[in-house]
Amino acid sequence: MKPPGPEDIRQWDADHVWHPFTQMQEYLASDPLVVVGGDGHYLIDDRGRRLFDGTSALWCNLLGHRVPEIDAAVIAQLGRFAHTTLLGTTHPGVAMLARQLVEMTPRGLNHVFFSDNGATAVESALKIAFQYRLLTKGKEEADKAVYLSLENAYHGDTLGAAAVGGVELFHDVFKPILLPSLKAPSPYCYRCPVGKAPTDCSIDCADELERALARADGRVCAVILEPGVQAAAGMLVLPEGFLTRAAAACRAHGALLILDEVATGFGRTGTLFACQREGVTPDLLCVAKGLTGGYLPVAATLATDEIYDTFLGRYDEYRHFFHGHTYTGNALGCAAALATLGLLEDGAIVADVDRKARVLREALAPLAAHRHVGDIRQAGLMCGIELVADRATKQMLVPGERTGYHICLSLRDRGIFLRPLGDIIVLMPPLSSTDAELQHLAASLHTAIVERMGA
């Protein structure tokens, strides 16, 4: 076969590739962005445009493309071997990565179960929590067990992860095939589910979570939530103290606490993990995305000694965790992860996130007065700008008009790549972004909103 040209790639993509979270009829009528290279924080398309990646490759690229230390680590591992199963064997990379994660995460999470991506990390945690309930309380109690999660939650798209999700657009169609789960109100402060305003809120949403646990009368085997920010819900920033209250409620009602740090982990909010901002250690911690710097799919579910020890026993007791994936502990991914964590180890990159967050916040400040900007919410370098039809009433824009989509599309002509969540413009630039890049990102967005929606 002769090497394909750019138009061949475009045609074959249109003929054969089914893209995720994409209305293909709309996509096929558009001019696709064909990425052929990466340079630092920039994507390079097949027409030579350089686009600043304001979404960090769907939130996983921490430090840009072609990072010398990560490239070298993957190349060195290729000189040894590419992959070997973890079923009954191990290798230096996976042991070193497990040790590094234990040392970097909140104290007490001493055991690491590896998988491939955020959804599989969550799926593992949910199954561990259920089997822990079975092993500690018996079959009768396990048969009654349920999970509790937040409305607007997103934890992935496998069936278990979707069951504890709460984004109606993503999850409602699959409800007939999902496990039932309980829901507590989301801390969506701009559109408060319990009718409060920031001036009179005492974290009433945490009260609602506590009440939901109480009503369940011990049936909840685990509460799962994203600490700090509900990312896929539109960068909903949880109020200070909510996580602390949730952790206390779990202890009071005998439920495990699962924290999903797939999006928030590895410095995004200004601490290495978002749960560290309130000093909360979960029973199970899920990490992925930034773990390998955006290079390769590796995820991990960390557990406490108490949980891990419960699964120990004679072979014929069948207490072990019957779960796993072919590429669990992939050596190339472990090499990329070790190199990434090595770059974060001295703390300098993460320590600078709060300062860069201020740069971004100040650059976005002029947008706050725009008549179609309802809310700007930010935690570290995670930011959501909610566009509305009417600021006074918070009336939403008409979904079919695809306002957020068209604004992001126009930004490509200004050298910016963004992908919105409906009419919420999401910014999650790499941690290593420069001040000038953050300022250009904000200024370009402001110009694009004015051009599309007026001053």
KOLTORKOL-727544 format. One record per residue: x, y, z of N, C-alpha, C in turn. Coordinates in steps of 0.001 Angstrom, whole numbers, plus 500000, padded with zeros to 6 digits. Layout:
# KOLTORKOL-727544
XYZXYZXYZ...
# end
This chain:
# KOLTORKOL-727544
500849498805500000500000500000500000500882501241500000500598502176499111501361503412499098500942504288500274501842505139500789501493506007501914500280506876501575499303506926502473498112507722502180498403509211502246497703509982501449497784511428501499496754511996502453496802513305502720495850513926503653494391513684503297494060513728502016492661513530501638492237512081501812493179511135501646492860509737501940492478509576503409493272510193504286492997510092505725491626510667506045491313511810505494490006512427505737488879511522505232489059510931504065488011510077503507487845508800504313488968508178504681488878506942505452488287507195506837488616508335507422488011508702508702486500508818508544486065509525507507484631509706507281483934508384506986484612507502506272483992506228505877483924505216507006484901505275507947485043504129508848485084504433510350485478505633510751485705505889512179484431506417512831484030505757513904482860506176514699483416506875515938483284508184516005483929508974517050483097508987518338483753509016519496483032509007520781482362510349521067481219510291521749480497511493522171480325512474521002480052511953519823479995512780518630478771512408517798477971513410517444476896513175516485477538513091515102477592511887514567478365511668513354477788512402512145476471512602512099475895513343510976476453514764510936476563515385512127477135516730512206478625516695511878479315515712512412480760515611512183481078515448510697480312514609510022480589514340508614480331515556507726479539516490508233479271517711507474480287518810507764481228518524508687482197519539509096483563519262508484484459520190508683485843520028508261486618519483509454487039518222509430487642517629510634489026518205510927489361518208512198490714518566512619491554517295512596492542517234511717493401516062511576494756516393512202495006515815513364496241516089514092497341515178513569498451515777513151499571514982512626500836515152513459500820516072514428502009516279515247501685517010516524502630516975517429502511517706518682503850518330519027503811519528519565505046520228519926504774521018521198505290520525522317505010521185523585503521521193523870502955522390524049501531522514524375500653522645523136501234522401521967500534522676520716500288521404519905499111521353519280498793520351518281499109520946516914499540520100515995499809520542514627498913519741513695498106520444512894497191519716512018497795519523510631497054518824509778497593518453508468497685519633507509497247520802507974497394522011507160498437522958507733499151522459508740500256523230509292499887524184510402498627524208510829498235525106511923498755524578513253499170525496514100499572525179515472498457525638516407497897524692517169496766524983518039497145524702519487497050525724520347497275525504521780496171524583522300496572523496522959495595522495523413495049522886524781493967523639524774493371524136526013492600523104526791492482521871526246491813520800526990492766519666527353494058519854527104495072518873527530494744517455527081494376517300525795494078515965525260493032515251526112491902515907526281490821515427527156491327515225528586492069516253529073492405516414530477493511515485530971494253514853530067495261513903530539496696514370530307496911515354529448498264515782529128498709516851530123499630516513530981500058517438532034501117518415531564502055517944530733503291518686530496503587518899529020502619518595528154502815518804526734503287517554526016503555517718524730503986516618523877505503516601523758506016515402523466507457515223523225508285515719524405507857515325525592508617515641526805509841514721526820511048515254526801512239514403526631512339513281527650512054513568528916512199512548529961511199511403529769509968511731529362508968510672529167509265509893527897509633510610526832510011509930525589511133508921525850512153509369526567513317508514526822512944507288527645512052507465528610511657506338529458510912505274528658510024505698527771509276504737526949510215504029525976511121504781525360512075504188524427512966503169525144513412503503526339514257502568527096513503501285527410512219501395527766511437500197528071511216499358526818511050500021525666510918499275524412512137498399524153513289498818524654514507498019524498514528496804525401513602496717526346513526495553527242512363494638526833511133495090527020509960494355526549508773495319526584507728494988525826506584495896525703505507495609526735505231494321526975504134493989527884504296492570528386503895492357529617503784491011530166502638491016531157501954489916531279500792489855532159501190490023533626500269490550534417500442490590535873499785489393536547499195488494535776498604487285536357499739486326536712500192486399537952501222485482538422502644485914538157502836487094537525504189487612537326504198489099537674505396489648537733505518491097537950506696491597537127506973492877537207508154493429536542508583494691537294509814495133537111510308496266537897509458497522537775508991497829536562508238499067536368506974499133537188506220498023537239504950498056537954505184498113539466506222497435539956506526497489541385506981498889541792507818499496540945508298500848541239507154501861541187506252501690540208505132502629540094504180502492541277503919501270541711503062501070542878503674501754544105504967501557544300505638502191545441505551503713545358505764504255544169505727505704544000504332506257544286503303505561543817501935506021544067501603505984545556502036504930546235501793504830547682502456505996548419503644506374547975504364507463548633503761508837548334503092508988547187502583510296546780501141510539547197500358509493547351498945509634547678498767509776549194497562510124549658497336510261551097497756509008551871498312509233553028498878508162553851497825507098554174498238505828554023497355504719554375496834503944553183497004504493551973496585503791550762497788502991550249497941501786550777499183501026550601499141499958549525498005499795548850497873498696547893497270499216546602497851498803545466497527499394544174497051498305543210495834498490542713495292497594541690495312498361540370496051497858539389496226498578538134495178498173537094494812499141536267493937498874535116494317499832533994493349500196533137493702500867531889493289502333531784492175502709532391491663504078532236490756504422533402490220505632533394489430506085534526488228505209534819487512504811533780486324503971533987486693502625534597487807502032534148488185500735534710488696500877536138489301502016536467489700502246537853488476502337538748487444503033538274486195503148539039485492501803539123485436501095537992484792499778537979485458498854539006486779498897539064487502498084540045487120498475541460487052499762541728486715500233543074485314499802543481484364499896542553482986499505542869482903498015543193483605497195542424483569495760542672484306495394543960485425496079544229486124495855545497485213496190546668484511497329546576483619497748547671482515496728547899481949496205546811480888495203546968481434493920547587482581493448547074483120492198547611483585492383549052484066493554549387484418493837550780483186493711551666482057494255551213480803494112551978480428492643552111480566491881551047480247490461551080481133489715552077482435490010552051483379489290552911483262489678554373482847490906554649482794491367556039481410491233556670480358491246555841479004491238556409478138490076555940478635489319554964477901488148554527476975488426553358476458487333552781475684487421551543474373488182551726473721488001552824472422488670553014472577490192552968473592490706553648473821492151553639474332492619552277475179491797551646475700492178550332474584492235549296473626491345549392472519491334548429471684492608548504471721493290549643470944494538549806471773495777549503473054495583549194473963496718549085473653497597547868473832498899548055473688499876546975474850500863547064475023501637546012476002502717545990475259504048546072475952505051546588475410506409546636476381507329545904475849508115544990476678509066544245475902510367544085476533511340543451475933512660543313475255512816541958474200513594541938473638514018540663474711514799539898474645514777538603475631515409537716476988514711537737477098513583538412478383512888538485478715512226537154479997512141536883480477511346535750481690510563536228481596509230536113482693508368536559483152507403535473482679507597534242483068506713533153481855506076532511482104505275531479481013504771530650480854503259530645481670502523531387481378501109531568480132501002532443479500499844532478478172499755533083478176500089534573479175499627535309479217499966536726479450501450536936480413502011536203480709503436536327479516504287535905478828503868534844477651504614534391476522504535535414476430503425536137475366503270537130475468504305538241476697504724538563476864505742539604477032507130538989476842507233537678476879508527537015475547509244537167475572510543536872474351511322537029474182512396535975474891512272534848474701513214533740473621512625532839472438513201532888471287512604532201471554512371530720472178513334530070472423513216528637473247511973528313474196511635529172475073510492528922474450509177529371473715509197530477473402507961531182471950507501531089471001508418530829469593508040530911469213506932529932469772506965528724469392505974527716469739504557528157470743504428529046471200503104529457470608502638530795469717503439531379469190503101532705468611501690532796467914501196531778467348499845531909468385498746532124469643498989531775470650497929531937471664498267533027471386499291533835472314499690534888471851499215536252472826498955537140472507498689538534471808499899539142470821499692540011470225500844540689471219501462541666471199502772541769472043503449542755471284504640543310471667505052544497471027506193545144471766507468544745471049508582544757471635509859544372471399510900545467472399511761545625472281512936546487472474514166545611471930515313546020472038516508545171473486516910544911473717517399543708475035517889543321475259519290543873476469519582544347476771520943544807476952521907543627475878522126542881475895522988541695475488524375542166476447525129542682476127526365543393475444527407542503475776527457541218475145528427540322473668528122540130473323526842540105471935526409539989471637525495541181471657526062542375471601525285543619470375524380543662470558523071543847469425522143543852468537522268545090469031522939546142468201523104547344467806524567547546467967525380546508467435526733546509468196527747547324469472527495547605470264528429548396471064529363547491471524530446548069472462531352547407473786531267548155474906531613547495476199531536548177476240532284549501475452533344549621475469534141550852474786533450552025473905532499551756473194531850552869473359530331552860474410529834552188474619528387552093475456527891553268474993526844553892475767526174554943476080524743554502476370524607553236476616523309552592475425522379552821474238522899552511473031522098552691473053520830551846473805520864550729473900519658549904474587518536550680475487518873551587476106517852552434475080517278553412474185518132553900473089517631554742472265516602553981472013516899552693471204515984551886471909514651551695473222514671551530473970513432551405473873512620552695474008513305553826473891512620555120472507512011555295471489512747554876470120512218554989469921511005554091470494511044552898470370509903551990471019508660552586472172508833553220472817507705553894471965507187555045471390508087555801470553507684556934469315506918556457468674507407555397467486506737554865467821505335554364469026505158553846469415503842553327469637502824554436469781503305555674469832502434556856470898501341556735472118501758556371473232500821556343473390500039555058472522500244554075472625499477552830473715499997551899474160501236552092475147501813551182476518501203551470477040500462550502478370499864550702479466500872550374479168501870549511480171502875549180479517504136548643480101505258549004479788506557548401480933506889547459480599507304546244481636507694545291481396509126544860482457509910544833482348511289544345483696511776543840483646512843543060484841513520542575485172514635543564486315514589544212486631515637545178487024516938544468486550518026545016486963519328544487486152519834543328486018519036542276485366519486541048484626518318540390483357518540540056482652517603539183482954518036537751483924517377537149484510517891535917483561517818534725483111516617534370482288516459533176480900517055533340480543517427534552479270518109534782479339519574534370480539520049534023480712521446533646481599522198534610482570521481535184483499522080536142482757522698537325481928521888537955481206522327539152482141522204540347482481523335540959483427523360542067482678523105543367483076522036544078482417521701545338482763522733546401481780523139547210482070524127548258483040523578549301483836524476549860484797524077550885484080523423552053484597522299552487484006521574553610483086520438553192482645520433551935481729519378551496482379518008551608483614517884551147484288516596551175484494516108552601484859517011553496485042516645554903483748516102555491482641516782555197481331516328555689480971514972555093481236514783553815480909513515553171481708512367553786482985512597554055483828511559554653483326511182556045482943512192556819482423511929558166481118511144558103480273511485557143478996510783557000479218509325556622480206509061555773480516507676555410480943506876556633481801507471557455482244506772558669481070506498559601480187507470559730479058507319560661478091506236560219477985506016558914476982505071558402477591503796557831478880503569558069479501502306557677479670502119556188479799503212555436480002503124553989481450503446553656481992502756552679483319503109552192483226504414551395484326505153551370484406506367550568485354506110549402484816506202548179485606506089546955485765507489546380486990507922546185487233509212545558487774508999544146487108509612543207487465509537541798488304510771541457489631510589541447490553511684541122491114511516539706490330510882538855490773510674537482491053512004536797490152512977536956490339514294536330491091515259537234490871515172538543491412516187539461492817515872539953493278514647539758494565514243540313495757514803539580496914514706540215498217515084539665498306516584539366497815517365540348498105518785540346497082519711539737496024519208539160495084520063538428494472521161539296494216520857540574493540521842541427494512522643542292495814522364542173496797523111542949497435522319544067496903521137544361497580520164545217497705518883544400498600518004544802498833516812543997497519516050543781496725515947544859495388515362544760494403516304545429493211516409544851492234517376545349491814517076546787491780515799547162491346515445548515492311515964549573493555516248549180494534516752550137494204518175550597493398518895549856493047520258550248492238520273551536491514519163551808490756519066553060491277517958553961492430517413553619493041516397554469492236515118554583491519514749553524490669513553553541491397512391552869491432511251553553491956510018552972490793509073552718490548508679551478489440507768551189489815506323551501488837505463551402489101504025551508489648503488550189489160504066549080489598503677547751489793504939546924490897505012546207491222506190545405491463505751543965490791506407543019490925506084541604491717507183540904492761506791540171493562507750539409493783507203538003493965508120537048494241507755535654494707509020534934494193509297533755494470510480532931495911510977533056496178511931533950497503512530534041498582511620534564498243510421535002499222509507535593500405509257534658500164509168533353501259508938532404501599510200531609501131511342532075501388512575531346500636512654530032499639511787529851498875511783528604499485510918527526500452510078527876501146509261526872500455507935526585500112507188527640499614505825527471498533505548528511497608504619528219496520504345529156496936503468530333497074504094531495497332503386532744496451504015533812495831503190534623495004503670535731495306502839536964494887503350538121495138502628539370494016502882540361493720501870541144492787501970542266493575501622543518493695502581544421494467502364545644493533502037546797493975501138547665493140500670548773493935500667550077493197500733551177493800500694552506494180499260552884494983499141553939495335497818554461494083497040554861493146497716555508491939497029556000491187496349554860491049497065553752490331496476552618491153495347552003492412495607551729493261494595551098493338493326551935493542493471553251493700492304554119492455491439554153491288492040553933490033491291553950489989490263552821490718490502551743490704489604550592491726488475550720492501488447551796493521487417551974492909486157552575493410485006552164492920483736552700493475482574551910493060481361552263493462480180551504492842480235550106493498479589549146492989479602547773491549479100547722491285477999548454489957477383548336488865478142549084489222479259549728488190480134550290487652481096549235488397481237548137487990482094547011487672483522547439488547484050548269488386485431548713489081486425547771489895485929546856490671486857546036489761487620545067490293488691544545489523489615543704489526489085542272488406488555541835488301487968540499488013489068539478489044489782539126488865490923538224490231491296537663490266491730536411491531492158535837491391492469534359492476492961533764492483493360532360493763492870531695493695492604530420494841492081529682496071492974529834495868494292529698497006495213529709497269495822531085496737495203532129497021495675533481498528495724533730499008496885534215500417497020534539501329497038533328500796497485532176501594497523530949502927498220531180503996497590530754505346498081531073505645499429530421505186499640529188505423500922528529504680502036529257503445501749529647502675502737530404503303503038531754503791501994532428504450502203533719505687503083533561506435502879532465507627503698532222507242505159532048506172505406531275505707506782531081505233507382532399504530506584533197504027507071534485505170507405535438506159506533535513507295506791536409508032508067536018508199508276534711508871509491534257508033510728534581506716510616534407505819511742534714505864512085536196505733511063537036505754511306538481507114511825538921508162511401538227509483511929538532509571513425538286508909513898537239508906515330536942508077516129537949507108515448538579506265516110539581506827516001540994507811515129541169508222514703542517508721515843543395509458516793542825510000517857543679508954518902544048507766518809543478506666519673543869506621521032543200507638521370542419507712522728541861506600522997540859506307522028539995505273522231538971503907522401539624503593521527540575502290521613541250502211522869542106503308523239542759503303524433543612503015525695542815503325525684541520503109526872540684501698526940540108500900525905540324499549525888539748498679526994540326498754527235541638497928528289542234498256529652541629499544529915541393499910531196540785499383531290539351499555530203538595499042530213537220497516530309537194496877529712538187495416529828538272495000531286538450495775532044539230495476533479539393495658534224538076496700533864537325496918534482536013495708534236535108495238532989535086494082532654534259492830533355534755492644533384536076491458534042536653491431535522536290492559536185536421492623537614536090492401537846534600492912536942533773492730537094532332491279536871531917490564536038532668489160535771532363488214536807532973488717537626533894487857538556534633486990539445533739487492539980532615486631540816531768485397540086531244485469538772531145484318538003530661483159538009531640483454538216532913482423538110533946481288539095533730481561540198533054480532541217532835479727540981531561480108539982530777479402539767529515477974539300529780477040539813529002475618539558529276475214538105529049476059537313528374475730535906528166476645534965528945477445535493529833478273534656530710477593534591532072477026533449532389476301533312533644477213533047534825478233532233534603479080531825535731480463531454535213481475531874535945482845531410535704483300530708536973483581529431536882483989528669538071485343528023537803486146528005538832487532527586538632488099526976539897488843525905539725489652525319540792491000524997540179492028525729540576493333525545539956493267525839538477493756524902537660493700525059536207492559524265535596491490524089536359490241523522535859489201524634535881488613524923534725487750526097534637486573525823533715485390526322534082484200526229533250483526527582533138483182527994531914482465529252531682481092528889531152480057529116531948478697528730531566478033529877530813477690529628529561477012530597528719475503530448528869474805531561528934473356531549529141472690532509528166471377532310527984470609533226527147470319534527527872470156534423529212469785535606530013470457535492531374471341536429531678472034536397532976471077536547534146470075537404533984469178537706535102468373536485535521467912535711534536467068534546534842467838533228534814469094533262534365469920532065534179469331531124533127468521531684532233467909530874531182468989530271530287468851528992530020469840528295529214469678528651527741470754528495526999470705528660525553469985527471524915469500527651523710468830526569522985469885525542522564469786524294523025470846523311522733471114523146521244470057523164520425470226522933518998471013524018518276471154525167518902471929526234518275473433526007518387473838525126519286475231524693519416476177525877519580475807526798520473476593528024520652478014527722521110478144526910522158479470526577522667480331525906521628479742525016520854480465524304519802481007525274518757480163526196518323480589527125517266481652528101517772481572528477519045482615529340519613483953528597519619483936527349520047485182526575520081485712526321518675484803526119517724485219525918516347485933527163515815485396528329516145486009529576515642487385529829516265487614529277517441488898529484518110490062528820517370489765527850516539490845527189515793491548528184514877490807529160514379491434530184513530492308531129514338492211531076515652493056531894516533494136531060517205494303529829516735495362528990517276495034528350518607493735528088518867493305527483520131492421526273519825492660525159520517491744524023520452491031523869521785489695523910521754488864523641522920487708522752522496487170522008523445485949521230523221485009521523524376483792522009524105482895522398525193482100521222525742481447521443526863480425520538527377479095521264527185478457521013526059477254521768525726477599523239525579476954524080526378477234525513526338478082525956527527478844525030528055479859525345529062481221525182528401481959526281528320483289526240527727484265525767528791484940524684528509485832524052529479487280524389529147487998524876530142489429525128530012490177524222530987491107523450530469491996522684531331493358522597530647494096523699530651495383523724529969496429522898530711497508522516530030498583521772530695499152522539531889499639521802532877500202522434534079501400523304533743502107522955532684503322523683532319503053524845531374501796525197531149501465526339530288502148527597530812502546528457529885503157529725530290502076530761530602502466531804531302501527532889531587500988533476530287501859533658529304501442534244528030500425533353527328500609532045527414499651531121526782498292531188527476498294531263528793497031531357529532496317532665529209497052533743529115496460535036528794495911535048527368496643534434526440496172534345525057494910533488524975494885532402525736493706531528525772492478532313526209492592533063527300491456533823527827491042534941526879492006535671526343491690536789525445491032536288524164491518535186523631490941534629522401489513534160522639489285533545523790487931533105524123486989534295524236487440535348524898486619536557525045486226537093523656487191537193522766486931537719521425485939536827520694486106535500520805485224534575520103483791534655520629483628534834521949482279534958522522481622536244522036482366537332522023481808538613521560481412538510520084482236537894519282481924537780517860480683536912517622480496535891518418479356534997518231478077535529518884478204536170520058477034536505520872476840538005521040477747538805520527477646540251520702478358540694521978478515542007522106479237542566523260478380542509524522
# end
